[in-house]
Amino acid sequence: MGRRWRDGRGTLVVLPGEGSSAVSVPLEIAGSYRARTKGLLGRDAVEGALLLSPANSVHTFRMRIPIDVAYLDRRLKVVAVRTMKPGRLGLPRLRARHVLEAAAGAMEGWGLGVGVRVEVEVLSSPSGGT
């Protein structure tokens, strides 16, 4: 089940666990090498989340803010969640295929934790007039 996303925008849907409802979050998608490399560097804030794909590790060198990092397997199930301060190197996660980044503390508020599944809804971009 290999997913390939292009750079763009969409919605991250955190699927509900028992007794909770789904949460939708604005999502920026970094599917190209260039976009993944830039990530959140140089930003003072994050609106929603950033999906890096494919990816299984991140670093926070040259970042200005602490971030939450969720590692997703190929079925978009969370295998680990960490909060990282600027200037840190995250260890690669063997089962991870995608990484979500958000402002520190945001993921807990969305109910995003180990074992939770998410969905990515891509916003269709207007076609360039044919």
C-alpha positions in Angstrom: 0.0 0.0 0.0 2.5 2.6 -1.2 1.2 6.2 -0.9 2.7 9.0 -2.8 1.6 12.6 -2.1 2.5 15.7 -3.9 3.3 19.0 -2.2 0.1 20.8 -1.3 -2.7 21.2 1.2 -5.4 19.0 2.7 -7.0 17.9 5.9 -5.7 15.5 8.5 -8.5 13.4 10.0 -7.7 11.9 13.4 -10.0 8.9 13.5 -12.0 8.5 16.7 -11.3 6.1 19.5 -13.9 4.8 21.9 -16.0 7.6 23.2 -14.5 10.3 21.0 -15.2 11.9 17.6 -13.0 12.4 14.6 -10.9 15.6 14.6 -10.1 17.5 11.4 -6.9 19.5 11.2 -5.5 21.8 8.4 -2.7 19.9 6.7 0.3 20.9 4.6 1.8 18.1 2.6 5.5 17.9 1.8 6.0 15.1 -0.7 9.0 16.4 -2.7 12.5 16.2 -1.4 12.8 19.9 -1.4 9.6 20.5 0.7 10.6 17.7 3.1 14.0 19.2 3.6 12.6 22.6 4.3 9.9 21.3 6.6 9.1 23.8 9.4 12.5 25.5 9.3 12.4 29.2 9.9 8.8 29.3 11.0 7.6 30.7 14.3 4.3 28.8 14.3 2.5 25.9 12.6 -1.2 26.1 11.6 -2.4 22.5 11.8 0.1 19.9 10.8 2.8 19.1 8.3 3.0 15.7 6.7 6.5 14.6 5.5 6.2 11.6 3.1 8.1 9.5 2.7 10.0 9.9 5.9 11.0 7.9 9.0 13.0 10.5 11.0 13.3 14.2 11.5 15.6 16.8 13.1 14.9 20.1 14.7 18.2 21.9 13.9 17.6 25.6 13.0 14.0 25.4 14.2 12.6 28.2 16.3 9.9 26.3 18.2 9.5 22.9 19.9 7.3 20.5 17.9 5.2 17.3 18.3 6.3 14.6 15.9 4.2 11.5 15.1 5.6 8.6 13.2 3.1 6.8 11.0 3.3 3.3 9.4 2.2 2.5 5.9 -1.4 2.2 7.1 -1.3 5.7 8.6 -1.3 4.3 12.2 0.7 6.1 14.8 3.7 4.1 15.9 5.3 6.8 18.1 4.8 10.4 19.3 7.5 12.6 20.6 7.9 16.3 21.5 11.2 17.7 20.2 12.9 20.9 21.3 14.9 22.8 18.7 18.4 21.5 18.0 17.6 17.8 18.3 18.0 14.7 16.1 15.2 12.2 16.1 16.2 8.5 15.7 14.7 6.8 12.7 11.7 4.6 13.3 12.0 1.3 11.4 8.2 0.9 10.8 7.6 4.6 10.0 6.8 5.6 6.5 5.5 9.1 7.1 6.0 11.8 9.7 3.6 14.4 11.0 4.8 17.6 12.6 2.8 20.1 14.6 3.2 22.7 17.4 4.2 21.2 20.7 1.2 20.0 22.6 -1.2 20.1 19.6 -1.3 16.3 19.0 -2.5 15.5 22.5 -5.3 17.9 22.0 -6.3 16.1 18.8 -6.3 12.7 20.6 -3.3 11.6 18.5 -1.4 8.9 20.2 0.2 5.5 19.6 -2.2 3.2 17.9 -4.5 5.9 16.5 -5.1 5.9 12.8 -5.4 9.0 10.6 -6.6 9.8 7.1 -5.3 12.3 4.7 -7.8 14.2 2.5 -6.0 16.0 -0.3 -7.5 19.3 -1.5 -7.7 19.1 -5.2 -5.8 21.9 -6.9 -7.3 23.8 -9.8 -6.1 22.4 -13.1 -4.0 24.7 -15.2 -6.5 25.3 -18.0 -6.5 22.8 -20.8 
